[in-house]
Amino acid sequence: MTYFRLFGHVLGHGDWSHYSSNMVLFLVLGPILEEKYKSQSFFIMIAITAVVSGLFHVILFSSTVLLGASGIVFMMIVLSSVAGMKNGKIPLTLILVIIIYLGGEILSVGSKDGIAHISHILGGICGAAFGLLRRRT
């Protein structure tokens, strides 16, 4: 099951609140990103983000369970902000997202709240990387 868990962890959630908060953002941002990047590319971005966070978690935190799609949602938040770049200028939304969302996650790393803050950060990094790589092609 370890191989399935590398990407399957995004399908399960701890409770209804966890699931609904992820799905609301997924449903708001998903159609916009799918239209911009096309279904297949967007799915690949989701799968890569899931595997990256899954691998990182297995390697560093093998004694705990990773559960939820929050890393994917963070990828989507940052990716949608990067998508707003025009003429190489960094949009204010990207700066604010990094400060508010990722800054909060960085400050929370190490807290004993049961949240995989590292997965959120990795999702944000993946979103930025995907967005910047796609701008070059």
C-alpha positions in Angstrom: 0.0 0.0 0.0 3.0 2.3 0.3 3.1 3.1 -3.4 -0.6 3.9 -3.5 -0.3 6.1 -0.4 2.3 8.2 -2.2 -0.6 9.8 -4.1 -3.7 8.3 -2.6 -3.4 10.3 0.6 -5.1 13.2 -1.1 -8.3 11.2 -1.4 -8.9 10.8 2.3 -9.6 13.5 4.9 -9.8 13.6 8.7 -13.3 14.9 9.0 -16.1 16.8 7.2 -14.5 20.3 8.0 -11.2 19.2 6.5 -12.8 17.8 3.4 -15.2 20.7 2.8 -12.5 23.4 3.2 -10.3 21.6 0.7 -13.1 20.9 -1.8 -14.5 24.5 -1.7 -11.1 25.9 -2.8 -10.6 23.0 -5.3 -14.0 23.6 -6.9 -13.4 27.4 -7.1 -9.9 27.2 -8.5 -10.1 23.9 -10.4 -12.2 25.0 -13.4 -10.1 28.2 -13.9 -6.8 26.3 -13.8 -8.1 23.4 -15.9 -9.2 25.9 -18.6 -5.8 27.6 -18.6 -3.6 24.6 -18.4 -5.9 21.9 -20.0 -7.2 18.8 -18.2 -4.3 16.5 -18.8 -1.6 19.0 -17.8 -3.6 20.0 -14.7 -4.0 16.4 -13.7 -0.3 15.8 -14.1 0.4 18.8 -11.8 -2.0 17.4 -9.2 -0.4 13.9 -9.4 3.2 15.3 -9.2 2.3 17.5 -6.2 0.7 14.5 -4.4 3.7 12.3 -5.1 6.2 15.0 -4.0 4.4 15.5 -0.7 3.9 11.8 -0.2 7.5 11.0 -0.8 8.7 13.8 1.4 6.4 12.6 4.2 7.4 8.9 3.9 11.0 9.8 4.0 10.9 12.3 6.9 7.8 11.4 8.9 7.3 7.6 8.3 5.7 7.0 11.7 2.7 9.4 11.0 -0.1 9.2 8.5 -0.5 11.9 5.8 -4.1 12.6 4.9 -5.9 15.2 2.8 -5.6 17.3 -0.3 -4.4 20.5 1.3 -1.0 20.3 -0.5 -2.9 20.2 -3.8 -5.0 23.1 -2.8 -1.9 25.2 -1.9 -0.4 24.2 -5.3 -3.6 25.5 -6.9 -3.7 28.8 -4.9 -0.1 29.6 -5.8 -0.5 28.4 -9.4 -3.5 30.6 -9.9 -1.5 33.6 -8.6 1.5 32.8 -10.9 -0.9 32.5 -13.8 -1.7 36.2 -13.3 1.9 37.2 -14.3 2.0 39.5 -17.3 5.1 40.8 -19.1 7.3 39.1 -16.4 5.9 41.3 -13.7 5.1 39.6 -10.4 1.4 40.2 -9.5 0.6 41.6 -6.1 -1.7 38.6 -5.5 1.3 36.2 -5.7 3.2 38.3 -3.2 0.3 38.4 -0.8 -0.4 34.6 -1.2 3.2 33.9 -0.3 3.2 36.2 2.7 -0.3 35.1 4.0 -0.6 31.5 3.1 2.9 30.2 2.9 4.3 32.5 5.5 1.7 31.2 8.0 2.7 27.6 7.1 6.4 28.3 7.5 5.7 29.8 11.0 3.6 26.8 11.9 6.2 24.1 11.0 7.0 22.0 14.0 3.8 22.8 15.8 2.0 19.8 17.3 -1.4 20.6 15.7 -1.7 17.4 13.6 -1.5 19.4 10.3 1.2 18.6 7.7 2.4 22.1 7.2 5.3 20.8 5.2 2.9 19.4 2.6 1.3 22.8 2.3 4.6 24.4 1.7 5.6 21.8 -0.8 2.3 22.3 -2.6 3.0 26.0 -2.8 6.5 25.4 -4.2 5.1 23.0 -6.8 2.5 25.5 -7.8 5.1 28.2 -8.3 7.4 25.8 -10.2 4.6 24.6 -12.5 3.4 28.2 -13.2 6.9 29.5 -13.9 7.8 26.5 -16.1 4.6 26.8 -18.1 5.3 30.5 -18.7 8.6 29.5 -20.5 7.0 27.1 -22.8 
